[in-house]
Amino acid sequence: MPRELSIVSRKPIGLDELIRLIDNAQRPLGVQGIDAGISAAVLTPEGGIVCTVSAPVRILTPAEFDRILPGEELDESRDFFFHSATTPVQSDGLGHELVERLADMVDGRVITTPRAQLDDGQ
């Protein structure tokens, strides 16, 4: 499974969504802001990272949307947000499961393949 993921969503993901996510999990988990609020981590009771999610970045232009999702159209009448997510190998699939649930909560989707294109066309 890929360790680096992206979420494209119609709503931004914030601490409220992460808290709702862990409240509905089938095991005890916690949330901690990291990097002065640039990211947040979902943690096991022992402090192990299950997944991390970056703060939302609003997608403002069709060119940026096409860079993230080549060939798809940006509906400029709707807001879209981009989040980076990571899951360590040790999460045994739980990190991916939580990232998928989080994307569903914000009307988004997880991108697991490296679809982003470099600006210079390489």
C-alpha positions as CSV (number, residue, x, y, z in Angstrom):
1,M,0.0,0.0,0.0
2,P,1.3,3.5,-0.7
3,R,2.5,5.4,2.3
4,E,2.0,8.9,0.8
5,L,-1.6,9.8,-0.1
6,S,-3.6,12.9,-1.1
7,I,-7.1,13.8,-0.3
8,V,-9.1,16.2,-2.6
9,S,-12.3,17.3,-1.0
10,R,-15.1,19.8,-1.2
11,K,-14.7,20.7,2.5
12,P,-11.5,21.4,4.4
13,I,-10.4,18.8,7.0
14,G,-9.8,20.3,10.4
15,L,-9.3,19.1,14.0
16,D,-13.1,18.7,14.4
17,E,-13.2,16.1,11.6
18,L,-10.2,14.3,13.0
19,I,-11.8,14.2,16.5
20,R,-15.0,12.8,14.9
21,L,-12.9,10.3,13.0
22,I,-11.2,8.9,16.2
23,D,-14.5,9.0,18.2
24,N,-16.0,6.6,15.7
25,A,-12.9,4.3,15.5
26,Q,-13.1,0.8,16.9
27,R,-10.0,1.3,19.0
28,P,-8.6,4.1,21.3
29,L,-6.8,6.7,19.3
30,G,-5.8,10.3,19.9
31,V,-5.1,13.4,17.7
32,Q,-2.2,15.8,18.1
33,G,-1.3,18.9,16.1
34,I,2.2,18.9,14.7
35,D,4.5,21.4,13.0
36,A,2.7,24.4,14.6
37,G,-0.6,23.3,13.1
38,I,0.6,22.6,9.6
39,S,-0.3,18.9,10.1
40,A,-2.1,16.7,12.6
41,A,-1.3,13.1,13.6
42,V,-3.6,10.3,14.6
43,L,-1.9,8.4,17.4
44,T,-2.2,5.1,19.2
45,P,-2.3,5.2,23.0
46,E,1.4,4.4,23.0
47,G,2.2,7.4,20.9
48,G,2.7,5.6,17.6
49,I,1.6,7.4,14.4
50,V,-1.3,5.8,12.6
51,C,-1.6,8.6,9.9
52,T,-0.8,12.3,9.4
53,V,-2.9,14.8,7.5
54,S,-1.8,18.3,6.4
55,A,-3.8,21.4,6.8
56,P,-6.1,22.2,3.9
57,V,-4.8,24.1,0.8
58,R,-7.6,25.5,-1.3
59,I,-7.2,24.7,-5.1
60,L,-7.7,28.0,-6.8
61,T,-7.0,27.5,-10.5
62,P,-7.8,24.9,-13.2
63,A,-4.1,24.5,-13.9
64,E,-3.4,23.5,-10.3
65,F,-6.4,21.1,-10.3
66,D,-5.1,19.5,-13.5
67,R,-1.7,19.1,-12.0
68,I,-3.1,17.2,-9.1
69,L,-5.8,15.3,-11.1
70,P,-4.7,15.3,-14.8
71,G,-7.6,15.2,-17.3
72,E,-10.3,16.1,-14.8
73,E,-12.2,19.4,-14.9
74,L,-12.3,21.9,-12.0
75,D,-15.8,23.2,-11.3
76,E,-14.9,26.7,-10.4
77,S,-18.3,27.3,-8.7
78,R,-17.3,24.9,-6.0
79,D,-14.5,24.9,-3.5
80,F,-11.9,22.1,-3.6
81,F,-9.2,21.5,-1.0
82,F,-6.0,19.4,-1.1
83,H,-4.5,17.6,1.9
84,S,-1.4,15.5,2.0
85,A,-1.6,12.4,4.2
86,T,1.0,9.7,5.2
87,T,0.7,6.3,6.8
88,P,3.6,4.4,8.3
89,V,4.1,0.8,7.3
90,Q,3.5,-0.2,10.9
91,S,-0.1,1.0,10.8
92,D,-1.0,-2.4,9.2
93,G,-3.7,-0.8,7.0
94,L,-5.4,1.2,9.8
95,G,-3.9,4.4,8.5
96,H,-5.3,3.9,5.0
97,E,-8.7,2.9,6.4
98,L,-8.8,6.1,8.5
99,V,-7.7,8.3,5.6
100,E,-10.4,6.8,3.4
101,R,-13.1,7.4,6.1
102,L,-11.8,11.0,6.6
103,A,-12.2,11.6,2.8
104,D,-15.7,10.3,2.9
105,M,-16.5,12.6,5.8
106,V,-15.6,15.7,3.7
107,D,-17.1,14.6,0.4
108,G,-13.6,13.9,-0.9
109,R,-11.5,11.1,-2.4
110,V,-8.1,9.6,-1.7
111,I,-5.5,9.6,-4.5
112,T,-3.1,6.7,-4.0
113,T,-1.2,6.8,-7.2
114,P,1.4,9.4,-8.1
115,R,-0.7,11.2,-10.7
116,A,0.7,14.7,-10.2
117,Q,2.7,16.0,-13.1
118,L,5.8,18.1,-12.9
119,D,5.4,21.7,-14.3
120,D,8.1,21.2,-16.9
121,G,6.4,18.2,-18.4
122,Q,9.0,15.6,-17.3
